[in-house]
Amino acid sequence: MRKGVITINKNSLIIWLLTGETLKFEGVENLENNDNELNFDYFGVSTQVKRSAVFNQLNIAGFALEQ
């Protein structure tokens, strides 16, 4: 996976977890991918609230970012 800060402009992000679950986030900004965590801000479509998320890298099988 790419490491460091990834500059993006409100794109969609899909995360695949090792448990087989798939998560989708909209309006993603300020994504930072390091050895321990994947951090980003996103807009909750159902709640209409801007939030921050942190995922432990040990739980992530992979992710895809809209270009």
N, C-alpha and C positions, 0 to 999 in steps of 0.2 A: 504494500500500500504506500501511496505517496505520503511523506512525512512533512511536517511544518505547517505554516499558515497557507491556506489555499484561498486566494481572493476570488470571491464569487458575488454575483448580483442577483439575489432572490431566486435561486434555482430550486428545483426539486431534488431531494436526496432520498435514496432507498438504501436501507441497511438490512443485511441478512444476518440473523443471529445463529449461533451454533445450535440452538434448540430447534431450528427450522422455521422460526417465525420471520416474517418480513415486515419491516416498518417503513412507512413513507412520510416524509416531512416536506412541507411547502414553504416557500419564502425563506429559504435557508441563506444565512449570511454569516460572516466571521467564522468560517470553519477552520478548526485547528486540529491537525492529526499528528500526534506524537507517539512515543513508544508505549505509553500507558493509557492514554485517553483519546477519545474523539469528542471534541467540544464544538458546539455551534449554537447560533440563535435561529429561531424559526417562528413562523406564524401559524398558530393553531386554527385550522379551518373550521372545525366544529365549535370551538370556544371563542373564536375571533379575538384571541389574545396572543401577544408576542411573548415568547418564552425562550429560555436557555436550556440546553440539554448537554449532558455529559454521559458518555458510554465508556465502560472499561473495555480496553482492547481485547482482553481475554475472552469476552463474550461475542465478539464480532467475527463472522466468517468472511464478510466482505461488504463493500458498499459501492454504489454507483451515483455519480453526480451528473445532473443534466448540464450539457455544455451550452 
